[in-house]
């Protein structure tokens, strides 16, 4: 009887132990499953994407398909000889489309009349193009008259430099980014400005999302030697993880660098002097439903030009 009772007690204990073990295993499995579900649902905050940290770090497109370009100018009824190849560039927009910025000579009656009085040089126009890679047919085109100029004018325009990478403005829209520099040809009056533009192909039309935002600017004077006073604006650009009206904000970092240098004067015995001052700012560009807006700011932070 005692043995029977003892065996019953042992069996009960083993049964309860087994139940407790299974219960604990079920709890552990449930906790692990909950952790897995949580790790899937709680996604890390998107990282703001760096477009460029400063002007020297901008990665530029080196593409220029000359065979495709010949087809493009033929479809535009432009003579290939009128193209300025050194001021023409492109980037792949997707598997079927290429974006071009071309510069070419335009002959106008107005230009011919002015040339009689003063040699302005060739009149050049700059055109933006989205084209079909297969045959060079034009999908969309637009002439930027802000970049049309005569070669012998005082203000010079550089080649338009296209960024190597496209910019993701939201989940569905990708933009092409580029900049052009305008500068004074004077060695005494120092001026240059790089203007940044983002555009995209929307419903077979060119849409500007950001137009001529200054990403670099210099202003100052020089005696043509070692004495000068100069203020330079350098910028960086990132795409924020926050959006306005369905498009991601753009955050611009601004660095103003002021430099003064006075060369040594042997007659007075004065030594060379130099001064450097720095000011940092930032700006958030938001999409207003039509374009990224920004307030035009021509103020200098150190130069007394205002």
C-alpha positions as CSV (number, residue, x, y, z in Angstrom):
1,X,0.0,0.0,0.0
2,X,2.8,2.3,0.9
3,X,4.7,1.4,-2.2
4,X,1.6,2.0,-4.4
5,X,1.1,5.4,-2.7
6,X,4.7,6.3,-3.3
7,X,4.6,5.3,-7.0
8,X,1.4,7.5,-7.4
9,X,3.2,10.4,-5.8
10,X,6.2,10.0,-8.0
11,X,4.0,9.8,-11.1
12,X,2.1,12.9,-10.1
13,X,5.3,14.8,-9.5
14,X,6.8,13.8,-12.9
15,X,3.5,14.8,-14.6
16,X,3.4,18.2,-13.0
17,X,7.1,18.7,-13.8
18,X,6.5,17.9,-17.4
19,X,3.5,20.3,-17.5
20,X,5.6,23.1,-16.0
21,X,8.4,22.5,-18.4
22,X,6.0,22.6,-21.4
23,X,4.4,25.7,-20.0
24,X,7.8,27.4,-19.6
25,X,8.8,26.4,-23.2
26,X,5.5,27.8,-24.5
27,X,6.1,31.1,-22.7
28,X,9.7,31.3,-24.0
29,X,8.5,30.6,-27.6
30,X,5.8,33.2,-27.3
31,X,8.3,35.8,-26.0
32,X,10.7,35.0,-28.9
33,X,7.8,35.3,-31.4
34,X,6.8,38.6,-29.8
35,X,10.3,39.9,-30.1
36,X,10.5,38.9,-33.8
37,X,7.2,40.7,-34.5
38,X,8.4,43.8,-32.7
39,X,11.7,43.9,-34.6
40,X,9.7,43.8,-37.8
41,X,7.2,46.5,-36.9
42,X,9.6,48.9,-35.2
43,X,11.6,50.1,-38.2
44,X,14.7,52.3,-37.8
45,X,14.2,56.0,-38.6
46,X,15.3,56.7,-42.2
47,X,18.8,58.3,-42.4
48,X,19.0,61.7,-44.1
49,X,20.8,61.2,-47.5
50,X,23.8,63.2,-48.2
51,X,23.9,64.7,-51.7
52,X,27.2,66.5,-51.1
53,X,29.0,67.8,-48.0
54,X,30.7,70.6,-49.9
55,X,31.3,71.7,-53.5
56,X,34.6,69.9,-53.9
57,X,32.9,66.5,-53.0
58,X,30.2,66.7,-55.7
59,X,30.3,63.6,-57.9
60,X,29.7,64.5,-61.5
61,X,28.5,62.5,-64.5
62,X,31.2,61.7,-67.0
63,X,28.7,60.3,-69.6
64,X,28.5,61.6,-73.1
65,X,27.3,59.2,-75.8
66,X,28.4,60.9,-79.0
67,X,26.6,58.4,-81.2
68,X,23.3,59.1,-79.4
69,X,24.1,62.8,-79.4
70,X,24.4,62.9,-83.2
71,X,20.9,61.3,-83.4
72,X,19.5,63.9,-81.0
73,X,20.8,67.0,-82.8
74,X,19.6,65.5,-86.1
75,X,16.1,65.2,-84.6
76,X,16.4,68.8,-83.4
77,X,17.5,70.1,-86.8
78,X,20.7,71.5,-85.3
79,X,24.0,71.1,-87.2
80,X,26.4,69.0,-85.3
81,X,29.2,71.5,-86.1
82,X,27.2,74.1,-84.2
83,X,27.4,72.1,-80.9
84,X,29.9,73.1,-78.3
85,X,30.9,69.6,-77.2
86,X,33.0,70.9,-74.3
87,X,29.8,72.4,-72.8
88,X,27.5,69.5,-73.5
89,X,26.9,66.6,-71.1
90,X,24.4,63.9,-70.2
91,X,23.3,61.3,-67.6
92,X,21.2,58.2,-67.8
93,X,17.7,58.8,-66.4
94,X,16.6,55.2,-66.6
95,X,17.0,52.1,-68.8
96,X,15.3,53.8,-71.7
97,X,15.9,57.6,-71.3
98,X,18.9,59.8,-71.2
99,X,19.0,63.5,-70.0
100,X,21.2,65.9,-72.0
101,X,22.3,69.5,-71.5
102,X,23.5,70.8,-74.8
103,X,25.1,74.1,-75.8
104,X,25.0,75.3,-79.4
105,X,25.5,78.3,-81.6
106,X,22.4,80.2,-82.7
107,X,22.5,82.7,-85.6
108,X,20.1,85.6,-85.2
109,X,19.6,88.8,-87.1
110,X,19.9,90.8,-83.8
111,X,23.2,89.2,-83.2
112,X,24.5,90.1,-86.7
113,X,23.5,93.8,-86.3
114,X,25.2,94.1,-82.9
115,X,28.3,92.4,-84.2
116,X,28.7,95.2,-86.7
117,X,29.3,97.7,-83.8
118,X,31.0,95.4,-81.3
119,X,32.3,91.8,-81.6
120,X,30.1,90.0,-79.1
121,X,31.2,86.6,-80.5
122,X,28.9,83.7,-81.1
123,X,25.5,83.7,-79.5
124,X,25.0,80.4,-77.5
125,X,21.9,78.8,-76.2
126,X,21.6,76.0,-73.6
127,X,18.9,73.4,-73.9
128,X,17.6,70.6,-71.5
129,X,16.5,67.4,-73.2
130,X,15.1,64.0,-72.3
131,X,15.6,61.6,-75.2
132,X,14.9,58.0,-76.1
133,X,18.1,56.0,-75.9
134,X,17.1,53.7,-78.8
135,X,16.7,56.3,-81.5
136,X,17.5,59.7,-80.0
137,X,13.9,60.9,-80.4
138,X,13.0,63.9,-78.2
139,X,10.6,63.2,-75.3
140,X,10.8,66.7,-73.8
141,X,12.9,69.8,-74.3
142,X,13.3,73.3,-72.9
143,X,15.7,76.1,-73.6
144,X,17.0,77.9,-70.5
145,X,17.3,81.6,-71.7
146,X,19.0,82.5,-68.4
147,X,22.0,80.6,-69.7
148,X,21.9,82.1,-73.2
149,X,24.8,84.5,-73.8
150,X,27.4,85.9,-76.2
151,X,30.9,84.5,-75.9
152,X,32.6,87.9,-75.6
153,X,30.3,89.3,-72.9
154,X,31.8,90.3,-69.5
155,X,29.9,87.5,-67.7
156,X,31.1,84.0,-68.5
157,X,29.0,80.8,-68.2
158,X,30.7,77.5,-67.5
159,X,29.6,74.1,-68.8
160,X,26.6,72.7,-67.0
161,X,27.7,70.0,-64.6
162,X,25.3,67.1,-64.0
163,X,25.5,65.1,-60.8
164,X,26.3,61.5,-61.3
165,X,23.5,60.3,-59.0
166,X,19.8,61.1,-59.3
167,X,18.0,62.6,-56.3
168,X,15.0,60.8,-54.8
169,X,12.5,63.5,-54.0
170,X,9.8,61.1,-52.8
171,X,8.9,57.4,-53.2
172,X,7.8,57.9,-56.8
173,X,9.8,60.9,-58.2
174,X,13.5,61.0,-59.1
175,X,15.2,64.2,-60.2
176,X,18.2,65.1,-62.2
177,X,20.5,67.7,-60.5
178,X,23.0,70.0,-62.1
179,X,24.7,73.4,-61.7
180,X,26.2,76.1,-63.9
181,X,28.7,78.7,-62.8
182,X,28.6,82.3,-63.9
183,X,31.7,84.5,-63.3
184,X,33.2,87.8,-64.0
185,X,36.3,87.8,-66.3
186,X,37.9,90.6,-64.3
187,X,41.0,90.1,-62.1
188,X,40.1,93.1,-60.0
189,X,36.4,92.6,-59.3
190,X,36.0,89.0,-58.1
191,X,32.6,87.4,-58.6
192,X,31.3,84.0,-59.3
193,X,28.2,82.0,-58.5
194,X,27.2,78.4,-59.0
195,X,23.4,77.9,-59.4
196,X,21.9,74.5,-58.7
197,X,18.8,73.1,-60.4
198,X,16.7,69.9,-59.9
199,X,14.2,68.8,-62.6
200,X,12.4,65.7,-63.7
201,X,10.4,64.2,-66.5
202,X,6.7,64.4,-65.5
203,X,4.0,63.3,-68.0
204,X,6.4,63.7,-70.9
205,X,7.2,67.3,-69.8
206,X,10.1,68.9,-68.0
207,X,9.3,70.1,-64.5
208,X,11.6,72.1,-62.4
209,X,11.5,71.2,-58.7
210,X,14.3,73.5,-57.7
211,X,15.7,76.3,-59.9
212,X,18.9,78.2,-59.7
213,X,19.6,77.8,-55.9
214,X,23.1,79.3,-55.1
215,X,25.4,76.5,-53.8
216,X,28.6,78.5,-54.1
217,X,29.2,82.2,-54.3
218,X,32.3,84.5,-54.2
219,X,32.5,88.3,-54.1
220,X,35.4,90.6,-53.5
221,X,38.1,92.9,-54.8
222,X,41.8,92.4,-55.6
223,X,44.7,94.5,-56.7
224,X,45.7,91.7,-59.0
225,X,48.5,90.6,-56.8
226,X,48.6,89.4,-53.2
227,X,46.1,91.9,-51.7
228,X,42.4,91.0,-51.7
229,X,39.2,91.0,-49.7
230,X,36.9,88.1,-50.5
231,X,33.8,86.4,-49.0
232,X,32.9,82.9,-50.1
233,X,29.7,80.9,-49.5
234,X,30.1,77.2,-49.6
235,X,27.2,74.8,-49.1
236,X,26.3,71.2,-48.4
237,X,23.0,69.4,-49.2
238,X,21.1,66.5,-47.7
239,X,17.7,65.1,-48.4
240,X,15.8,65.1,-45.2
241,X,13.6,62.2,-43.9
242,X,10.8,64.8,-43.3
243,X,8.4,65.8,-46.1
244,X,6.2,68.7,-47.0
245,X,3.3,68.4,-49.5
246,X,4.5,64.8,-50.4
247,X,8.1,65.7,-51.1
248,X,11.1,65.4,-48.9
249,X,12.6,68.6,-47.5
250,X,16.1,69.6,-48.6
251,X,18.5,70.8,-45.9
252,X,21.3,73.2,-46.9
253,X,24.3,73.9,-44.7
254,X,25.9,77.3,-45.3
255,X,29.5,78.2,-44.6
256,X,30.6,81.8,-45.1
257,X,34.3,82.3,-45.2
258,X,35.7,85.9,-45.1
259,X,39.4,86.5,-46.1
260,X,41.5,89.7,-46.1
261,X,45.1,89.7,-47.2
262,X,47.4,92.7,-47.4
263,X,50.7,92.2,-49.0
264,X,53.9,93.4,-47.4
265,X,55.1,97.0,-48.3
266,X,58.8,97.4,-48.6
267,X,58.6,101.2,-48.6
268,X,56.8,101.4,-45.2
269,X,58.3,98.2,-43.9
270,X,54.9,96.7,-43.1
271,X,54.6,93.0,-43.0
272,X,52.0,90.8,-44.8
273,X,48.7,90.6,-42.9
274,X,45.8,88.2,-43.3
275,X,42.5,87.7,-41.5
276,X,40.0,84.8,-41.7
277,X,36.5,84.8,-40.3
278,X,33.8,82.1,-40.5
279,X,30.0,82.0,-40.0
280,X,27.8,78.9,-40.3
281,X,24.1,78.8,-41.0
282,X,21.5,76.4,-42.4
283,X,18.3,76.5,-44.4
284,X,15.4,74.0,-45.0
285,X,13.9,74.1,-48.5
286,X,10.3,72.9,-48.6
287,X,8.1,71.9,-51.5
288,X,5.0,74.2,-51.8
289,X,3.1,72.0,-54.2
290,X,4.8,73.5,-57.3
291,X,8.5,74.0,-56.5
292,X,11.0,74.1,-53.7
293,X,10.9,77.7,-52.5
294,X,13.7,79.7,-51.0
295,X,14.2,83.4,-50.3
296,X,16.8,85.0,-52.5
297,X,19.6,86.2,-50.2
298,X,22.1,88.6,-51.6
299,X,23.4,89.7,-48.2
300,X,27.0,89.3,-47.3
301,X,27.8,88.3,-43.8
302,X,31.1,90.2,-43.6
303,X,31.6,92.3,-46.7
304,X,30.3,95.8,-46.5
305,X,28.6,95.7,-49.9
306,X,25.0,95.9,-48.7
